[in-house]
Amino acid sequence: MMDILKTKFLLLKRKPGEFIVITVIICVFAYIMGVGQQAKQLIAVHSALDEKQTEQVLNELGKLSNYEFNVYEQDEAKAFVEEGKGDVAVFLQGDRYDLLVSTDFMNATLFQNELETIYQNIVQQFAIVNAYPEEMQKEVATAISQAKVEPSFAIQYNNFGNDKGFEWDPKLHSLFGFALFMVIYTVASGVNHLVMERRNGVWNRLTVASIQKWEVYIANLTYTFLLGYLQIVIVLCIFHFGVGVDFYGGFAQSLIAVIPYLLCIIAITIFVASIATTPGHFNAVMTVIAIPFAMLGGAYWPLEIVSSKMILALSYISPITYGLEMLKGVTIGASTFVELLQPLSLLLFMTVVFMGVGINVLEKKSS
């Protein structure tokens, strides 16, 4: 078995091109979609409020670190979006706000949620101040500002499990999403060698020798797992130590959390290999299922912003859904593996089912 593994890695050393290309693609796309887009996005603001209220709103909006807000006249703000100079224009009214959003702005729902929270607090503060006589309004406003800086008491919220609500980090999401998506092709490449060896009769010569059939399976599956795992470890290390992406203290845990996902992907590729008639057929099927897995599993965008019930229902068939849940859980969510038992169990269940069916079908074909 060790000789087979050694031979596999010697072959990888001779032809590492595919492995290197996929690793570079993961890094480039994760950087472009996550880290590379972190420059502040310009947003036009038109305000119908008085000067003091407008200044207060802009101060609060300035806390949104990913955006830069500039004041425009109403027509200029509309033209700002219509002419493609920016993606969003905000129109501040007395008791509400209006949004003009470009169709290309993918984070519209996220931005609206952030803006809604801030604006509700501001409107509430305006209502409190205006409820007092004019001569007392300045004093009340000062008291409210001081209470924000030095509150009379602090409230701490604790909850059970990982029900903290939607937490979003575009850098981590892009990194995890593209890593889990592209490693499917790396795993498929490793399993494709298995398909070709069976087709070319290499397996028959191995099993006629002193090597047991289960050893050949274990060697091939171990090589495929190590190939995919090595790729993910390299990518995560580059972004953690090189780019400086914050893993929220869960870097080591993320290296463990990705293991059940990899096992599941290997099992699925074995199943596809068992029903594929040729290596070309196998590659075509893997390409067809990899992209829907990524789209349905939230590799490109968080599932929390998806409103379609059908898409959300279909997301449960994608292993990327559970892989992302585990990776984001051990990083952003600071969850333990016990709290992530549900996605872990589902990944392991899929692994057992697909691996069992796939190997049985392969054996029936060979017999």
N, C-alpha and C positions, 0 to 999 in steps of 0.2 A: 504493500500500500504506500509506504514512504517513497519507494522508487517511482511509483506513478506520480505522486505529488511533486517529487523533484524534477521529473521529466516535464510536467506541466509548467513549472516555473521557469525552466530552462527555455522552453518554447516561448513563454511570455517575454523573457529577456531578449530573445532573438527578434521578436516582432512586437514591440511595446506600443506601436503607433496608435492602435485603436484605444487602448487604455489611456494613453496620454491625451489624445484628442478629446475624449469624453470628459476627462478631469478638467481640462482647460475650458471646455464649453460650460461646465457647471460653474466654475469660478467666474467666468466672464458674465454669464447671464445673471447669476446671483448678485454680482457687484453692480451691474447696470440697473437691475430692477429694484435692488434694495439700497445698497450704500450709495450708488451713483446718483440716485434721485433725491438725496437728502438735502440738496440745496433748497433754500427757502423758496416757496412758490408764491409768486406775486398775485395778490387778490385785490380787486378794486372795491372800494367802499363809498357809497353815497349815503349821507345821513340827513334825515329830516328833523333830527333832534337839535336842541340848542348846543352851543359851543361846549359848555361844561359837560353835558351828558355825553356828547360825542367823544370828548377826550377820555371820559371814564370808560366808555365802551371800548375804545381803541386800546386803552391800557390793559383791559382784561383780555382782549383778543390777542394782544402781543404775547400773552403767555403760551399761545399755540406755537411751539418752536419751529414747526415745519412750514409756517406761512408768514408772509410779509404783507401787511395791509396798508394801502395808500388811499387817501381820500380823493374822489373825483366828483365832478358834476354829474348829474343824472344821465345826460346824453353821452357824456364821455365814458361813464361806467358801462353803459349798454354797448357802445362801440368797442370798448375794451375786449368784450367777449365775442361780439359779432365779427370783428375783424381778425380774430385769432391771436390777439396780443396776450391773452390770458384765458384761463378756463372758468373763472368764477367771478361774479360781481355780487356784492351784498348790499341790499337797500334797507337801511335802518329806519323803522317807523316808530311811532310813539309806543305802541303796545305789541308790535310784531316786527318781523323782518321778512324780506323777500329775497329769493336767490335766483340768479340767472346763471345757469350752468351749461358749459359746453358738453356735447355728447362724448367727447374724448376724455372727460375727467372721470376716471375710474373710482376715485375715492370720494365721490359725492356723498354717499350715505354716511361714511365715517366723519367727513367734515361737517355735515348737517347735525349729526349727533353731538359733536363737540361744541358747535355753535349754539345749539339748542340749550345745552346745560349752562353755558356762560350767559346767554341772553336772558334766560329765566331768572337767574340770580340778580342780574342787573335790573330787570323790570321790577322784581320784588323789592329791591332796595329803593328804586324810585318811588314806588307806591308807599313804602313806609315813610319816606321823607316827606312826600306831598300830603300825607295824612295829618301832619302837624301844621300849626299856623306858620306863616311865612317867616316871622321873626325867630322861630325856633328851628327852622329847617337846617340852617348851617350847623347849629350845635348837634342836631340829631345825626347829620351826615358825618360829622367829626367823630361822634361816638361809635357809629357803625364801622368807620374805617379803623378806629382804635381797637374795636372788638375783634376785627379780623386779624390784627397783628398780635394782640394780647388777649386771647379769649379767656373768659372766666373759668371755664373748665374744658377738658378735652374728652372726646368720645372716641373710643377705640372699637372697631368692628372686627369680630372674629366669626368664622363660619366653619361648618363641617364639610370636609371633602373639598373638591375643586369647583365650587359654585360661586366663583368670584365675579362672574360676568365676563364681558368681552374685553380682553386685554390684547393690544395690538402693537407689534414691533415689526415694521416693514423689513428691516434688515434681517432679522432672524427668520421671518416667514419666507422671504425670498430664498435665503440660504437653504433652509430645510426643504422647502418645496422643490427647488430645482435639483437638490442632491438626491432626494427620494425618487424623483421622476427619472433622472438620467441614469441612475444606478441600475434601473431596470434593463437598459441596453447592455450594460457591462455584465450583469448576471446572465442575460440572454446569450451574450457572446460566449461565456463559459459553458453554458448548457449546450450551445450549438456544436461545440467540439464533441460532446457526448453523442449527439445525433449523427454527426459525420463519422465518428469512430464505429458506431453500430452499423451504419450504412456501408462502410468500407470493409467491414469484417474484422476490424482490430479487436473488438470485444471477444469474438470467437477465439482468436489466437491467444488472448489473455486468459480466458476461462479454461482453455485446454491445458494451459500451463498450470503451475502450482498455485496460482492466485485464485482465491475464492471470489465468486461473483459479488458477494456483499462488500468485499474489500474494494473492488473496482468502483462500485456505487459510492461508497464512503469517500474514496480518494477523489472522485470527480466532484461530488457535492462539497467536500471540504475545500477543494481548490476554488470552486465557484464562490463559496461564501467568503473565503479569505480575499479573493480578488475584489469583490464588491465592498467588503468591510475596509480593506486597505484604501480604496478610493475615497470612501466617505471620511475616514480618519484624516487623510491628507487634506481634503477640502475643508473640513472643520478646523483643523490645525492652522491652515493658511489664514482663515478668516478670524480665528481667535487670537493667534499670536502675531500675525502679520498685519491684517487690516484693523484689528482692534474691536471687533464686534463683541458687544456685551452679552454673555451667556447667563447673566444673573446668578453666577455662582454654580451653575449646573453643567459645566463643560464635561466633566468626567461622567456625570450621569447620562448626558446625551450620547456618549460613546457606547454606553450599555443599552440605552433605550432603543437604539437603532437595530440591535441584534434580532429581536423577534420580527421586525419588519423585513429584514433581509431573508430570514428563514422562510417567511411567507412568500416572498417574491420568487425564491428558488423553487418552492413547491409549485407555484403557479406555472413557472417556465417548464418544469418537469412534466406537468400535466399537458401543457401545450405541445411539448416535444413528443408526448405519447400519441397525440391525435394527428400531428403533422405528418405528411407523407414524405416530404423532402426538406432539406435544410432551408431552401428558398421559401417553401411554404411556412416553415417555422418562423423565419425572420419576418415574413409578411404579417402573420397573425400577431406576433409580439408587438410590431409597430402599430397595428390596428387597436390593440387593447391598451397599450401604454399611454397614448394620448388621452383617451377617455378617462383612464384612471387618474391622470393628472388633473384634468378639468373638473371631474366630479369630486375628486378628493381634496380640492382646495389648494393645489400646488401653485396656481397662478394668483389666486385671490382668496381671502378668508371666507369660509362658508358662513360666517356670522352675518355677512352683508348680503347673502343670497336670500331673496324673498320667495322664490319659486318652491312650492312644496314638493313638486315632482323631482326637481334637481336635488333637493335635500334628501328625499327618500332614496334616490339613486346613489347618493354619496356613500351610503352604507355598504355598497358592494365593492367599493374601492379600498384596497389596503392602505393607500396613501392617507386616507382620512384618519385611520387609527395610528399610522406612523407619525403624522403631524401632531395628533392629539398627545401622544406620548412625549415627543420631543419638546413641544411647547409646554407640556405639563411639568417636565423636570427642569425647565429653564424659567420661562416667564411665570408660570403658575407655582413654582417652588413646591411641587407635589412630590410625594413619595411614590414608590412603585406599588405600594399597597393601595393607594388612592387611584392609581391608574390600572387597577386590576381588570377593569372591563375591556379597554382596548387591547391590553396584553393578552387576555384570554381569547378574544376574538381572532387576533393574529395567529395565536398558537393553534386554535381550532381550525382555521383555514389551512394552516401549514400541514396538519395531520391529514385532513381530508384530501387536499390536492396531491400531497406527496403519496399517500396510500393508493389513490386511484391511478395516478400517473405511473407509478412503478409497476402496478399490476397490469395495466394496459401494455406497457413496454414489454413485460415478460410474456404476455400472451402473444404479442406480435412476433417476438423472437422464436417462440416455440412453434 
